[in-house]
Amino acid sequence: MSATTAPPVADLLGLARLGTMPALMRQLSGLAGCTTPIRLHGWRTEADAATGQVLHHLESAELPAGHLLVRCGNRRTSRCPSCAETYRRDTFHLITAGLTGGKGTPESVATHPRVFATFTAPSFGPVHNRSASGRCRCGATHPADDPLLGSPLDPERYDYEAAVLWNAHAGKLWARFSIHLRREIAKRAGLTQREFRDHARVSFGKVAEFQKRGAIHFHAVIRLDGPEGDIDRPPAWASAELLTDAIRAATYRTEIPGPYLDGRDHRFAFGTQLDIRPIRSADFTGPVQITERAVAAYIAKYATKGAETATGALDRPVKFLADIAHLDVPEHARRMIRTCWNLGRHPALEELRLRAWAHMLGFRGHFSTKTRRYSTTLGALRDARTAWRRARTLERLHGPDAPAVEETTLVLAHWVYAGTGFTPGESWLAAALQPAPGTEGEPTHA
């Protein structure tokens, strides 16, 4: 809803009669644009730990909205653009820290061998595309926004079963690849797998992206460190060229078994399209092939997107089979969703939970993952932001002595879930508080 939408007059009049409109506007502005906040009912008390004196008490019923409103934190742009933007920026900082240092990661990682690699899915049948020649196999030249892009040339011969099962097994395939990668690096260094642990460590950060055809592929920053990870320089034999060669060999070697269904044996491997580019910085000599900032921005962009962005599919689960026929989605996405639903009846596929993940076209993995020593974590970034906001709140409540007050403060709280979203009047007011496009400021990152 936008501020130009006709206001819900009755609801707004009810809010105005309460006489708390200015306070309500301040509470809504504190959500920083979240469109689907979580409503909590309960209380919070701050007391002096030594004397028991109550320093501050908050009752949700006394707040202008009648509840404590908390940002939803959804990573999907289609669900909450504001919270998704925060997630995107956090992912950007996480990936950047693993490339240039910062956020607890030493700056020396910028000198470690690093590559940016893209792993694609295999073909399940020819689809409409924009080839290098500019002409699709169908003979047409598709514009970038053509809804036909990614859809099969012949839907009746497209392998929907394999496409759905590929998505469902993509996470396991990546895990197997990471094992093979360590083996291939050790082989090129003349080491056994056990010896490799004492000489080097592989670190990575990756995101999953849906292609137009609805198949998952992965973008990953892969870094070669010393045995102690980011704090340790890699051995002399480590290089971006060796890492690239090992990634290529491990990719072609990686294969995992799939289910046996209706007389058909499935096996899964990555597609033949593999793109690996060394990441250069000011610490390297030679031509600049791809920069740290460009890589971080590219990965962060896809951390907030799901199947709905690429294929026009859904951003929430399908509850009933009958709903599929009435979904407002392209026919290709509908067939993928229906295939998930049909395959979900097989007892052998029970652990894949295909019906629960039909809206994700079978993919149930995490969209953003990393190894422990790659860099900081999303949780650490959120904690730093929370601490910064709390410090500002304490300063507003207690003045310049807030740090000393916090050290001796006992906090007691009890919150229960009370719902999601705004009332019509709150929604209209929240939309009216949003800045005009292009005038938003950068959020503060602690």
C-alpha positions in Angstrom: 0.0 0.0 0.0 1.3 3.5 -0.8 0.6 6.8 0.7 -1.4 7.8 -2.4 -3.9 5.0 -1.8 -7.3 6.2 -0.5 -7.0 6.4 3.3 -9.1 4.0 5.5 -11.0 7.0 7.0 -12.9 5.0 9.7 -9.8 3.3 11.0 -7.8 6.6 11.0 -10.5 8.4 12.8 -10.5 5.7 15.5 -6.7 6.1 15.9 -7.1 9.9 16.0 -9.7 9.7 18.8 -7.2 7.9 21.0 -5.0 11.0 21.0 -1.8 9.0 20.4 -1.2 9.7 16.7 2.2 11.5 17.1 3.4 8.6 19.3 2.1 6.0 16.9 3.9 7.7 14.0 7.1 7.5 16.0 6.5 3.8 16.8 5.9 3.1 13.1 8.9 5.1 11.9 11.1 2.9 14.2 10.2 -0.1 11.9 12.3 1.5 9.1 9.9 0.6 6.4 9.1 -3.0 7.4 5.8 -3.9 5.7 4.9 -7.0 7.8 6.0 -6.5 11.4 5.6 -9.1 14.1 3.2 -8.0 16.9 4.2 -9.0 20.4 2.2 -8.8 23.6 3.9 -8.6 27.0 6.2 -6.5 29.1 9.8 -5.5 29.8 11.3 -4.2 33.0 14.8 -2.8 33.7 15.8 -2.7 37.3 19.0 -1.8 39.2 20.6 -5.1 40.0 22.0 -3.9 43.4 18.9 -2.1 44.8 16.0 -3.6 42.9 14.8 -0.1 41.9 12.8 -0.2 38.7 14.5 2.0 36.1 12.1 1.5 33.3 9.0 -0.5 32.6 7.2 -1.1 29.3 3.8 -2.7 28.8 2.8 -3.5 25.2 -0.8 -2.5 25.9 0.3 1.0 26.7 2.1 1.4 23.3 0.3 3.4 20.6 -0.2 0.3 18.4 -1.4 -1.8 21.4 1.5 -4.2 20.8 5.3 -4.1 20.5 6.0 -4.0 16.8 9.2 -5.8 15.6 10.7 -6.0 12.1 9.8 -9.2 10.4 13.4 -9.8 9.1 12.3 -11.6 6.0 15.0 -11.9 3.4 12.7 -11.9 0.4 12.3 -8.7 -1.6 8.8 -9.9 -2.6 7.7 -10.1 1.0 9.3 -7.1 2.7 11.6 -4.9 0.6 13.0 -3.1 3.7 14.0 -6.1 5.7 15.3 -7.8 2.5 17.5 -4.7 1.8 19.0 -5.1 5.3 19.7 -8.8 4.6 21.3 -7.9 1.3 23.6 -5.3 2.9 24.5 -7.7 5.6 25.4 -10.3 3.0 27.4 -7.7 1.1 29.4 -6.9 4.3 29.9 -10.7 5.0 31.2 -11.4 1.6 33.4 -8.3 1.5 34.9 -9.1 4.9 36.0 -12.5 3.4 37.7 -10.7 0.5 39.3 -7.6 2.0 39.1 -8.1 5.8 37.1 -6.3 8.4 34.3 -7.3 10.8 36.8 -9.4 12.7 38.5 -10.8 9.6 42.2 -9.8 9.1 43.0 -7.7 6.0 45.6 -10.3 4.9 42.8 -12.4 3.3 43.1 -10.0 0.4 46.4 -11.6 -0.5 45.1 -15.2 -0.4 44.2 -17.0 -3.7 40.5 -16.4 -4.4 38.1 -17.1 -7.2 34.5 -16.4 -8.1 32.8 -19.5 -9.5 29.4 -20.1 -10.9 28.0 -23.7 -11.0 25.0 -24.4 -13.1 22.4 -27.2 -13.4 22.4 -29.7 -16.3 20.0 -29.5 -19.2 16.5 -30.9 -18.8 15.4 -29.9 -22.3 15.9 -27.0 -24.6 14.4 -23.7 -23.4 13.8 -20.2 -24.9 17.0 -18.2 -24.2 19.1 -15.2 -25.4 22.2 -16.8 -26.9 25.4 -15.1 -27.8 24.2 -14.9 -31.4 21.1 -13.0 -30.1 18.8 -15.6 -31.7 16.9 -18.3 -29.8 16.6 -21.9 -31.0 13.0 -21.0 -31.8 14.2 -18.5 -34.3 13.1 -15.4 -32.4 15.1 -12.7 -30.8 13.8 -12.4 -27.2 14.0 -9.1 -25.3 15.4 -9.3 -21.8 11.9 -9.1 -20.2 10.3 -11.7 -22.5 8.2 -14.0 -20.2 9.0 -16.8 -22.6 12.7 -16.9 -21.5 13.5 -20.0 -19.5 10.3 -21.9 -20.6 10.7 -25.1 -22.6 10.5 -25.1 -26.3 8.5 -28.4 -26.0 6.9 -28.6 -22.6 5.7 -32.2 -23.2 9.3 -33.4 -23.7 10.9 -31.3 -20.9 12.1 -33.5 -18.0 10.2 -31.9 -15.1 10.8 -34.8 -12.8 14.6 -34.5 -13.1 14.5 -30.7 -12.8 12.6 -30.9 -9.5 14.8 -33.6 -8.1 17.9 -31.7 -9.2 16.7 -28.7 -7.1 15.9 -31.0 -4.2 19.4 -32.6 -4.3 21.5 -29.4 -5.1 22.5 -28.9 -1.5 23.9 -32.5 -1.2 25.7 -32.1 -4.5 27.5 -29.0 -3.2 28.5 -30.8 -0.1 30.0 -33.7 -2.1 31.8 -31.1 -4.4 33.4 -29.5 -1.3 34.9 -32.9 -0.3 36.2 -33.5 -3.8 37.7 -30.0 -4.0 39.9 -30.6 -0.9 41.0 -33.9 -2.5 41.9 -32.3 -5.8 43.8 -29.5 -4.1 45.8 -32.0 -2.0 46.6 -34.0 -5.1 48.0 -31.0 -6.9 50.1 -30.1 -3.9 51.5 -33.6 -3.6 49.8 -34.2 -0.2 47.5 -36.8 1.2 44.1 -35.7 2.4 45.2 -36.0 6.0 48.3 -34.0 5.3 46.3 -31.3 3.6 44.7 -30.3 6.9 48.1 -29.4 8.2 49.0 -27.2 5.3 45.8 -25.4 4.0 42.1 -24.8 4.4 39.3 -24.1 1.9 36.9 -21.3 2.8 33.9 -20.2 0.9 30.8 -18.0 0.9 28.0 -18.8 -1.6 24.5 -18.0 -2.6 21.9 -20.0 -4.5 20.1 -18.4 -7.5 17.2 -19.6 -9.6 17.7 -19.4 -13.3 14.9 -18.4 -15.6 14.1 -22.1 -16.2 13.6 -22.7 -12.5 16.8 -24.6 -11.9 19.1 -23.7 -9.0 22.7 -22.7 -9.6 25.4 -21.5 -7.2 27.6 -18.4 -7.1 30.6 -18.9 -4.7 33.7 -17.0 -3.5 36.2 -19.8 -2.8 39.4 -18.9 -0.9 42.5 -20.9 -0.1 43.9 -20.2 3.4 46.6 -21.5 5.7 45.7 -24.4 8.1 44.3 -21.9 10.7 42.0 -20.3 8.2 41.7 -16.5 7.6 44.5 -15.7 10.2 47.0 -17.9 8.5 48.8 -17.3 5.2 48.4 -20.0 2.6 51.4 -22.2 1.7 53.8 -21.2 -1.1 52.3 -23.6 -3.5 48.8 -22.1 -3.2 47.7 -20.0 -6.2 44.6 -18.9 -7.9 45.6 -21.0 -10.9 45.9 -24.2 -8.8 42.6 -23.4 -7.1 40.9 -22.9 -10.5 42.2 -26.2 -11.8 41.2 -28.1 -8.7 37.6 -26.6 -8.8 37.2 -27.6 -12.4 38.4 -31.2 -11.8 36.2 -31.5 -8.6 33.2 -30.2 -10.5 33.4 -32.7 -13.3 34.1 -35.5 -10.8 31.2 -34.7 -8.5 28.1 -36.9 -8.8 25.6 -38.2 -6.3 23.0 -41.0 -6.6 19.3 -40.0 -6.7 16.1 -42.0 -6.2 14.9 -44.9 -8.2 11.4 -44.1 -9.4 9.1 -46.0 -11.7 11.9 -47.9 -13.3 14.1 -44.9 -13.7 17.5 -44.4 -11.9 18.4 -40.8 -11.2 21.9 -39.4 -10.8 22.9 -35.8 -10.3 25.9 -33.8 -11.4 26.6 -30.1 -12.2 26.0 -28.8 -15.7 28.8 -28.4 -18.3 28.7 -24.6 -18.0 31.2 -23.7 -15.3 32.6 -20.2 -14.9 35.7 -19.5 -12.7 37.3 -16.1 -12.5 40.3 -15.1 -10.3 39.5 -12.2 -8.0 42.1 -9.5 -8.1 42.9 -6.5 -5.9 45.5 -3.8 -5.4 47.8 -6.3 -3.8 48.1 -8.2 -7.1 49.9 -7.3 -10.3 48.5 -8.0 -13.7 45.1 -7.2 -15.3 42.1 -6.7 -13.2 39.6 -9.5 -14.0 37.0 -9.0 -11.3 37.0 -6.9 -8.2 36.0 -7.7 -4.6 33.3 -5.1 -4.5 31.7 -6.3 -7.8 31.7 -9.9 -6.5 30.2 -8.9 -3.1 27.5 -6.8 -4.7 26.6 -9.6 -7.2 26.3 -12.3 -4.5 24.4 -10.0 -2.1 21.8 -9.2 -4.9 20.8 -12.8 -5.2 20.7 -13.5 -1.4 17.2 -11.8 -1.3 15.7 -13.5 -4.3 13.7 -16.8 -4.6 11.9 -18.7 -7.3 9.3 -16.0 -7.5 11.9 -13.5 -8.8 13.2 -15.6 -11.7 10.3 -17.7 -12.7 7.2 -15.9 -11.4 6.5 -18.7 -9.0 5.3 -18.3 -5.4 7.0 -16.8 -2.3 4.9 -18.9 0.1 3.9 -22.6 0.4 1.1 -24.3 -1.5 -1.4 -25.8 0.9 -3.8 -27.7 -1.3 -3.6 -29.5 -4.7 -6.6 -27.6 -6.0 -4.9 -24.3 -5.5 -2.2 -25.1 -8.1 -4.7 -24.7 -11.0 -5.7 -21.2 -9.9 -2.2 -19.8 -9.2 -1.3 -16.6 -11.0 2.1 -18.0 -12.3 3.5 -18.9 -15.7 2.6 -22.3 -17.0 6.2 -23.5 -16.7 6.3 -22.6 -13.0 2.9 -24.3 -12.6 4.2 -27.5 -14.1 7.2 -27.4 -11.8 5.0 -26.9 -8.7 2.6 -29.7 -9.8 5.5 -32.0 -10.4 6.7 -31.3 -6.8 3.2 -32.1 -5.6 2.9 -35.4 -7.5 6.4 -36.6 -6.6 5.6 -35.8 -3.0 3.3 -38.8 -2.8 6.3 -41.3 -3.2 7.3 -42.8 0.2 10.9 -42.9 -1.1 11.0 -39.1 -1.4 9.4 -38.4 2.0 12.6 -36.8 3.4 12.7 -34.3 0.5 9.3 -32.8 1.6 8.6 -31.8 -2.0 5.0 -30.7 -1.3 6.2 -28.3 1.5 8.8 -26.9 -0.8 6.7 -26.9 -4.0 6.7 -23.1 -4.0 10.5 -23.2 -4.2 10.3 -25.8 -7.1 11.8 -28.4 -4.8 14.8 -26.5 -3.5 14.9 -26.6 0.3 18.5 -25.5 1.0 19.8 -22.3 2.5 20.2 -19.5 0.0 23.3 -18.1 1.7 25.9 -20.3 3.3 29.6 -20.1 4.3 32.3 -22.0 6.0 33.1 -21.1 9.6 36.4 -19.3 8.9 35.4 -17.4 5.8 34.4 -14.2 7.6 31.9 -12.9 10.1 28.4 -14.2 10.4 25.0 -12.7 9.7 24.1 -13.3 13.4 27.2 -11.3 14.5 26.1 -8.4 12.2 22.6 -8.5 13.6 23.9 -8.5 17.1 26.2 -5.5 16.5 23.2 -3.6 15.0 21.0 -4.6 18.0 23.7 -3.4 20.5 24.0 -0.1 18.6 20.3 0.5 18.8 20.1 -0.5 22.4 22.9 1.9 23.2 21.0 4.7 21.6 17.8 3.8 23.5 19.7 3.7 26.8 21.2 7.1 26.1 17.8 8.5 25.4 16.4 7.0 28.6 19.3 7.6 31.0 21.5 10.2 29.4 25.3 10.2 29.0 25.6 7.7 32.0 23.9 5.0 29.9 26.9 2.7 29.7 27.3 2.6 33.5 23.6 2.0 33.9 23.6 -0.9 31.5 26.4 -2.6 33.4 24.3 -2.7 36.6 20.9 -3.2 35.0 18.8 -6.4 35.3 16.4 -6.9 32.5 13.2 -9.0 32.9 10.9 -9.5 29.9 8.0 -11.7 28.8 6.7 -11.6 25.2 4.2 -13.7 23.3 3.3 -13.7 19.6 0.1 -11.7 19.0 -0.1 -11.5 15.2 1.6 -10.2 12.0 1.1 -7.0 10.0 -0.6 -3.7 10.4 -4.2 -2.6 10.8 -5.5 -0.7 7.7 -4.9 2.7 9.4 -1.3 1.7 10.6 -0.5 0.4 7.1 -1.6 3.7 5.5 0.4 5.8 8.0 3.5 3.5 7.6 3.4 4.0 3.9 3.1 7.7 4.3 6.3 7.7 6.4 8.4 6.2 3.6 10.9 8.5 1.8 10.4 9.3 -1.8 12.3 6.9 -4.2 16.0 7.8 -4.5 16.1 9.8 -1.3 16.7 6.9 1.2 19.8 7.2 3.3 22.2 4.4 3.9 21.4 2.4 7.1 24.0 2.5 9.9 26.0 -0.7 10.3 27.7 -1.1 13.6 
